[in-house]
Amino acid sequence: MIREIKNNLGELDFNSSEIKVYMALTHLGEAKASEIAKKADLPRTTAISILNKLKEENYITTHQYHGTIYYWIESPKVIANVFNYKIDIAHQLSELLTNLYRDEVHFPTAQIYDTKSGIKKFIEKTLTNLDKKSIIYTIDMPKAGNYAKIFSDNAEGNIMKVKGKRDLITHTLIPFDSFKKIDSYKIKNQNIKIREMPKEIKFEASLWIIKDFIVHFSGNPPFLITVKHKKIVSGIKCLFNFLWNISEPKN
C-alpha cells in the first residue's frame, strides 16, 4: 500500500522530497515542522519550504497553537474537489475563448517531449480532450513495453479508465507473432481491435494517429514527437489503412 501511495503522489508531480514529507506527516498525524523534518530525514528549512508549498496546493492544512504551527494531511476528498473545481474553470475558460482562439489549421507544428513527466502529461491531456467514441489508430510493439517504462501499473490502469469513460476505440497493428505477448487484462478492459501485420513487414516503432496529428513514441529512451499537418497525417492514415486491410484480426 505504501508503494502504491508513493506512486500516486508521483503521478501528481510530487518530487522525492515532497513524497518524504507527505508520507512522514501521514505517519505522524498532526505534527510540528521539526518533527516532520526528522521523520522525513530532511533539513528543517527544506521541510518547511515543502510544507508551505503543499499547503498552498491544498494537500495539507495548518493551525497555530501557542505560537507553534501544526500540520496535518488534508482529506483526499477535499483534494479531489479542488481538482474538479479547476476542471470546471478550465471548461468555462475554453467556452469564453472559443471565438478568440487562433485557428491552428493553417499552422503546421511539431513538438518534442523527452521526459517521463512531459510524456505522461501529454498523453493524459490528449485522451481527456478527445471527443467520446473517438478512434485512435496505432502501430505498437508489445515486446518493447513502452507504456510500462513511462507509467506505473496504477497510472496505466487510470489511463485505461479514462479511455473507458470516454468510450475511446483503439485500432492497433502489431508485428507478426506478437499478439501472445499482450496482457489479456489489457485486451479485456478496453475497446480495442488488434491485427497482426504480415511476417514480411518489419516495423519497429510505435506510431499513433490521433485526430489531426501523428505521434512517434518510445519509452527507452523516453521521447514523444508530435506532428500536426493535414497532408502528412492524411498520408500516414492511408498507409495505416493499407496495412490494416492486409493484416490478420486477432480479437
C-alpha positions as CSV (number, residue, x, y, z in Angstrom):
1,M,0.0,0.0,0.0
2,I,2.8,2.4,0.9
3,R,4.4,1.9,-2.5
4,E,1.1,2.5,-4.3
5,I,0.6,5.8,-2.3
6,K,4.1,6.9,-3.3
7,N,3.4,6.0,-7.0
8,N,0.1,8.0,-6.8
9,L,1.9,11.0,-5.3
10,G,4.5,10.8,-8.1
11,E,1.6,10.9,-10.7
12,L,0.5,14.1,-9.0
13,D,4.0,15.5,-9.7
14,F,5.4,15.2,-6.2
15,N,9.2,15.0,-6.2
16,S,11.1,12.6,-4.0
17,S,11.5,15.1,-1.1
18,E,7.8,16.1,-1.2
19,I,6.8,12.5,-1.1
20,K,9.0,12.0,2.0
21,V,7.4,15.0,3.8
22,Y,3.9,13.9,2.8
23,M,4.5,10.3,4.0
24,A,6.1,11.5,7.2
25,L,3.1,13.6,8.0
26,T,0.8,10.7,7.1
27,H,2.5,8.6,9.8
28,L,2.7,11.3,12.4
29,G,-0.8,12.6,12.0
30,E,-0.7,16.2,13.4
31,A,2.9,17.4,13.9
32,K,5.3,20.3,14.0
33,A,7.7,21.1,11.2
34,S,10.7,19.9,13.2
35,E,9.0,16.5,13.9
36,I,8.2,16.2,10.2
37,A,11.7,17.1,9.1
38,K,13.2,14.5,11.5
39,K,10.7,11.8,10.3
40,A,11.4,12.6,6.7
41,D,15.2,12.8,7.3
42,L,15.4,16.3,5.7
43,P,16.8,19.6,6.9
44,R,14.2,21.6,8.8
45,T,14.3,24.6,6.3
46,T,13.7,22.2,3.4
47,A,10.8,20.5,5.2
48,I,9.2,23.9,6.0
49,S,9.6,25.1,2.4
50,I,7.9,21.9,1.1
51,L,5.1,22.1,3.8
52,N,4.3,25.7,2.7
53,K,4.1,24.6,-0.9
54,L,1.8,21.7,-0.1
55,K,-0.4,23.9,2.0
56,E,-0.7,26.4,-1.0
57,E,-1.7,23.5,-3.2
58,N,-4.3,22.3,-0.6
59,Y,-2.7,19.0,0.2
60,I,-2.2,19.8,3.9
61,T,-3.8,22.1,6.5
62,T,-2.3,24.0,9.4
63,H,-3.3,25.6,12.7
64,Q,-1.4,27.6,15.2
65,Y,-1.3,26.9,18.9
66,H,0.7,29.0,21.5
67,G,2.8,30.4,18.6
68,T,3.6,26.9,17.1
69,I,2.3,25.8,13.7
70,Y,1.0,22.3,13.4
71,Y,0.4,20.5,10.1
72,W,-1.8,17.6,9.1
73,I,-2.9,15.9,5.9
74,E,-6.0,17.3,4.1
75,S,-8.8,14.9,3.3
76,P,-8.4,13.3,-0.2
77,K,-12.0,14.3,-0.9
78,V,-11.1,17.9,-0.4
79,I,-8.2,17.5,-2.9
80,A,-10.5,15.8,-5.4
81,N,-12.9,18.7,-5.1
82,V,-10.1,21.2,-5.7
83,F,-9.1,19.4,-8.9
84,N,-12.8,19.2,-10.0
85,Y,-13.2,22.9,-9.5
86,K,-10.1,23.6,-11.6
87,I,-11.6,21.4,-14.4
88,D,-14.8,23.4,-14.3
89,I,-12.9,26.6,-14.5
90,A,-10.9,25.3,-17.5
91,H,-14.2,24.3,-19.3
92,Q,-15.6,27.8,-18.7
93,L,-12.4,29.4,-20.0
94,S,-12.5,27.2,-23.1
95,E,-16.0,28.4,-23.9
96,L,-15.1,32.1,-23.3
97,L,-12.0,31.8,-25.5
98,T,-13.6,29.9,-28.4
99,N,-14.1,33.0,-30.6
100,L,-10.7,34.5,-29.7
101,Y,-8.5,31.4,-30.0
102,R,-6.2,31.2,-33.0
103,D,-7.3,28.8,-35.7
104,E,-4.3,26.4,-35.9
105,V,-5.4,24.6,-39.0
106,H,-3.0,26.6,-41.2
107,F,-0.1,26.4,-38.8
108,P,1.7,23.0,-39.1
109,T,3.5,22.3,-35.8
110,A,5.9,19.7,-34.3
111,Q,6.6,19.2,-30.6
112,I,9.1,17.0,-28.7
113,Y,8.7,15.7,-25.2
114,D,11.8,14.0,-23.7
115,T,10.9,13.5,-20.1
116,K,8.6,10.9,-18.5
117,S,6.5,13.6,-16.8
118,G,6.1,15.5,-20.0
119,I,5.1,12.4,-21.9
120,K,2.6,11.4,-19.2
121,K,1.0,14.9,-19.2
122,F,0.7,14.9,-23.0
123,I,-1.0,11.5,-23.1
124,E,-3.4,12.3,-20.2
125,K,-4.3,15.7,-21.8
126,T,-4.8,14.2,-25.2
127,L,-7.0,11.4,-24.1
128,T,-9.2,13.6,-21.8
129,N,-9.7,16.1,-24.6
130,L,-10.8,13.6,-27.3
131,D,-14.4,13.5,-28.3
132,K,-16.3,10.5,-27.0
133,K,-16.1,7.4,-29.2
134,S,-13.0,8.8,-31.0
135,I,-10.8,6.2,-32.7
136,I,-7.1,6.1,-32.1
137,Y,-5.0,4.3,-34.7
138,T,-1.7,2.8,-33.5
139,I,1.2,0.7,-34.6
140,D,2.7,-0.7,-31.5
141,M,5.4,-3.2,-30.3
142,P,4.2,-5.3,-27.3
143,K,7.7,-6.6,-26.5
144,A,9.1,-3.0,-26.3
145,G,7.0,-2.3,-23.1
146,N,7.0,1.5,-23.9
147,Y,4.0,2.2,-21.6
148,A,5.5,0.3,-18.7
149,K,8.7,2.4,-18.9
150,I,6.7,5.6,-18.6
151,F,3.7,4.7,-16.4
152,S,3.4,2.8,-13.2
153,D,0.9,-0.1,-13.2
154,N,-1.5,2.1,-11.3
155,A,-1.2,5.0,-13.6
156,E,-1.5,2.8,-16.7
157,G,-4.7,1.5,-15.2
158,N,-6.0,5.0,-14.7
159,I,-5.3,5.7,-18.4
160,M,-7.4,2.7,-19.4
161,K,-10.2,4.0,-17.2
162,V,-10.0,7.4,-19.0
163,K,-10.3,5.6,-22.3
164,G,-13.2,3.6,-20.9
165,K,-15.1,6.6,-19.6
166,R,-14.7,8.4,-22.9
167,D,-15.6,5.2,-24.8
168,L,-12.5,5.6,-26.9
169,I,-11.8,3.0,-29.6
170,T,-8.3,1.8,-30.5
171,H,-7.3,0.1,-33.7
172,T,-3.8,-1.4,-33.2
173,L,-1.4,-3.0,-35.7
174,I,1.3,-5.2,-34.1
175,P,4.3,-7.1,-35.5
176,F,3.8,-10.7,-36.7
177,D,3.6,-13.3,-33.9
178,S,3.5,-10.7,-31.1
179,F,-0.2,-11.0,-30.0
180,K,0.6,-13.6,-27.4
181,K,2.8,-11.2,-25.6
182,I,-0.1,-8.8,-24.8
183,D,-1.6,-9.0,-21.3
184,S,-5.1,-10.4,-21.7
185,Y,-6.3,-8.0,-19.0
186,K,-5.4,-5.0,-21.2
187,I,-7.4,-6.5,-24.1
188,K,-10.5,-7.3,-22.0
189,N,-10.6,-3.9,-20.3
190,Q,-10.6,-1.6,-23.2
191,N,-12.3,-1.2,-26.6
192,I,-9.5,-2.4,-28.8
193,K,-9.2,-4.2,-32.1
194,I,-5.9,-5.8,-32.9
195,R,-4.4,-7.1,-36.1
196,E,-1.0,-8.7,-36.7
197,M,0.9,-7.4,-39.7
198,P,2.3,-9.9,-42.3
199,K,5.6,-11.5,-41.4
200,E,7.4,-9.7,-44.2
201,I,6.7,-6.2,-42.7
202,K,9.4,-5.2,-40.2
203,F,8.1,-2.2,-38.3
204,E,10.0,-1.4,-35.1
205,A,8.4,1.9,-34.0
206,S,5.4,3.0,-32.0
207,L,3.2,5.3,-34.0
208,W,-0.2,6.8,-33.3
209,I,-2.7,8.7,-35.4
210,I,-5.0,10.8,-33.2
211,K,-7.4,13.3,-34.8
212,D,-5.3,15.7,-36.9
213,F,-1.8,14.7,-35.7
214,I,0.6,11.8,-35.6
215,V,2.7,10.7,-32.7
216,H,6.0,8.8,-32.6
217,F,6.6,7.3,-29.1
218,S,9.4,5.5,-27.2
219,G,9.9,4.5,-23.6
220,N,13.6,3.9,-23.8
221,P,15.0,6.4,-24.0
222,P,11.7,8.3,-23.2
223,F,10.7,10.6,-26.0
224,L,7.5,11.5,-27.8
225,I,7.2,13.6,-31.0
226,T,4.0,15.0,-32.4
227,V,3.5,16.3,-35.9
228,K,0.4,18.3,-36.8
229,H,0.0,18.7,-40.5
230,K,-3.1,17.8,-42.5
231,K,-1.4,16.3,-45.6
232,I,1.2,14.3,-43.5
233,V,-1.5,12.9,-41.3
234,S,-3.7,12.0,-44.3
235,G,-0.8,10.2,-46.0
236,I,0.2,8.2,-42.9
237,K,-3.5,7.3,-42.4
238,C,-3.6,5.9,-45.9
239,L,-0.6,3.7,-45.2
240,F,-2.2,2.6,-41.9
241,N,-5.4,1.6,-43.8
242,F,-3.4,-0.4,-46.3
243,L,-1.6,-2.3,-43.6
244,W,-4.9,-2.8,-41.7
245,N,-6.5,-4.4,-44.7
246,I,-3.7,-6.9,-45.3
247,S,-3.2,-7.8,-41.6
248,E,-4.8,-10.6,-39.6
249,P,-7.5,-9.9,-37.0
250,K,-6.6,-11.3,-33.6
251,N,-9.5,-10.4,-31.3
